[in-house]
């Protein structure tokens, strides 16, 4: 069980490093439970850009988070 958690944490770190800067900024705001409108105001980008980056973050990070949750 502990090995699975360690492996999940390592996978999370690797996946996070694969995010581009904009995706990391979006990810940080997702963790803080920010809504898209607030992200557009804070990051000075369009709503469609926020939605695009949010979708890419979820595609890259979500599988790892689900595996960690199941451990």
CORMO-V553784 format. One line per field, one symbol per residue. ss: DSSP state (H for helix, E for strand, C for the rest). psi: psi as a letter, one per 30 degrees, with the letter a starting at -180 (. if undefined). A space follows every 10 residues. Layout:
ss = ???
psi = ???
This chain:
ss = CHHHHHHHHH HHHHHHHHCC HHHHHHHHHH HCCCCHHHHH HHHCCCHHHH HHHHHHHHHH HHHHHHHHHH C
psi = eeeeeeeeee eeeeeeffkl eeeeeeeefe eghkleeeee eefhlleeee eeeeeeeeee eeeeeeeeef .
